[in-house]
Amino acid sequence: MTPPLRTLDRGLNVLGYLNKVRIASAQNIAKALKLPLPTVYRIIETLVHGGFVERVNPDENVYRLTIAVRRLSGGMTSESVFVSVATPVLFGRRQQLKWPSAVSTFEDDRIVVRESTDRFSPQPIGLGAVGRRIPMLSTPLGWAYLAFSDDEQRREILAHLRKSQAPEDRVARDTHHITHMIRSIQADGYCASDEVPYKRCDSIALAVLCRGRVFGCISTVWPHSLIPEDVAISRFLPVLREAKAEIEHNLETAGIEW
């Protein structure tokens, strides 16, 4: 049997580790895989050159997988592109937002948190949100997505939710409330927790669009006991709007036929 190429084997292990933890520093990779730090840096440099790994922030040695790896692992989707484009934009605004922000997409009548800055934010909350499936009408994330979906998708989502027996989906049957919420969110351009209260945290969410289609949402959360919502919105909304504009521009100029 031909022995495996040691360097290739180590490179694949680095890819596998980043796929598991999503974001990691070179030091964390070296410690987790029991590899010399100089070796890890050489592997990362090779993977960066090949387009498979990228820095989360130009000023930090923290890395994540790119779209190229997602393409190898089962085809590139609009959702995976959105997550890849949106995540570094939010990570680049951690010092401005202070509190955790997240990138979320729609899947099977739920909002799914795909990435979160929680562990890397100056003021983490410890929500452990990545991978969490959130009922559509229970948080600002779901409402923001619903409000800016096209009419056909919105009708389809609401039709499914009306058939649900889950208590959190019951509001889908209240046509007056649905209409009021959607009009309000469309007028404001965002949804906040004053309309959809959290138990522990307040939140603000914005839908991200490209060519008239909603790709997902970005959001920020903070403990409602520490910051009044009006103060938080005045502080965080401009930053999130800038992030939204940058993400939408990057999606528009990505050169992809959606």
Secondary structure, DSSP 8 states (H G I E B T S, - for coil): -----HHHHHHHHHHHHHHHHSEEEHHHHHHHHT--HHHHHHHHHHHHHTTSEEESSTTS-EEEE-HHHHHHTT---HHHHHHHHHHHHHHTTHHHH-S-EEEEEEETTEEEEEEE-GGGSSS------TT-EEETTSSHHHHHHHHHS-HHHHHHHHHHHHH---GGGGGGG-HHHHHHHHHHHHHHTSEETTTS--SSEEEEEEEEEETTEEEEEEEEEEETTTS-HHHHHHHHHHHHHHHHHHHHHHHHTS----
